[in-house]
Amino acid sequence: MNFKKLLIVVAAVLVLIVVWKFFTRIDRSDPAAVATAFTRALKAQDSGGASSFIVPDQQAAWRQKLDDNTQSMRSGTMERFFERIPAAPTYGAPVTVGGKTMITSADKAFSMEMKQIDGKWYVVKTDFD
């Protein structure tokens, strides 16, 4: 394979990666999109992905707490913990009461407190904290 063909293949792969990143990004200005992405990451047992939706100054502590709690669970307990999290969550508009902004899944099984910082929404607290 000559060098020009290699560069074309590399450029095509880079374009595909950029397009994929663009279309799979989360709109941080939409609290329902942030809540959905957080819930899906949590359901997938991706503590790193889920912690990226937590308020920035609490991300490391939240992730450590989640990892410690899930590692100390027995297998059946851990499976039930993650089964409680909706696989395909649907969230409505957030409701602010008493200075706290709460968003609840359509089936009322999962709710979380959210906070907007510099136009971006973050999760502050969940039912599982």
JODA-V901287 format. One record per residue. N is the residue number from 1. SS is DSSP state (helix for helix, strand for strand, loop for the rest). NEAR is the number of other C-alpha atoms within 10 Angstrom. Layout:
N_SS_NEAR / N_SS_NEAR
This chain:
1_loop_5 / 2_loop_6 / 3_helix_8 / 4_helix_9 / 5_helix_10 / 6_helix_11 / 7_helix_11 / 8_helix_11 / 9_helix_12 / 10_helix_12 / 11_helix_12 / 12_helix_12 / 13_helix_12 / 14_helix_12 / 15_helix_12 / 16_helix_12 / 17_helix_11 / 18_helix_11 / 19_helix_11 / 20_helix_11 / 21_helix_11 / 22_helix_10 / 23_helix_8 / 24_loop_8 / 25_loop_9 / 26_loop_14 / 27_loop_13 / 28_loop_16 / 29_loop_15 / 30_loop_16 / 31_helix_24 / 32_helix_21 / 33_helix_17 / 34_helix_23 / 35_helix_29 / 36_helix_19 / 37_helix_20 / 38_helix_23 / 39_helix_27 / 40_helix_19 / 41_helix_19 / 42_helix_20 / 43_helix_19 / 44_loop_14 / 45_loop_15 / 46_loop_15 / 47_helix_19 / 48_helix_16 / 49_helix_17 / 50_helix_23 / 51_helix_23 / 52_loop_18 / 53_loop_23 / 54_strand_23 / 55_loop_20 / 56_helix_13 / 57_helix_8 / 58_helix_13 / 59_helix_19 / 60_helix_15 / 61_helix_11 / 62_helix_20 / 63_helix_19 / 64_helix_13 / 65_helix_14 / 66_helix_18 / 67_helix_15 / 68_helix_11 / 69_helix_11 / 70_helix_16 / 71_helix_11 / 72_loop_11 / 73_loop_12 / 74_loop_9 / 75_helix_11 / 76_helix_8 / 77_helix_12 / 78_helix_14 / 79_helix_12 / 80_helix_10 / 81_helix_14 / 82_helix_15 / 83_helix_11 / 84_loop_12 / 85_loop_18 / 86_loop_17 / 87_loop_15 / 88_loop_11 / 89_loop_19 / 90_loop_17 / 91_strand_20 / 92_loop_13 / 93_loop_13 / 94_loop_18 / 95_strand_14 / 96_strand_12 / 97_strand_8 / 98_loop_6 / 99_loop_7 / 100_strand_13 / 101_strand_18 / 102_strand_20 / 103_strand_23 / 104_strand_20 / 105_strand_20 / 106_loop_12 / 107_loop_11 / 108_loop_10 / 109_loop_12 / 110_loop_19 / 111_strand_19 / 112_strand_19 / 113_strand_19 / 114_strand_25 / 115_strand_18 / 116_strand_16 / 117_strand_11 / 118_loop_7 / 119_loop_10 / 120_strand_15 / 121_strand_22 / 122_strand_24 / 123_strand_26 / 124_strand_21 / 125_strand_16 / 126_strand_15 / 127_loop_10 / 128_loop_11 / 129_loop_9
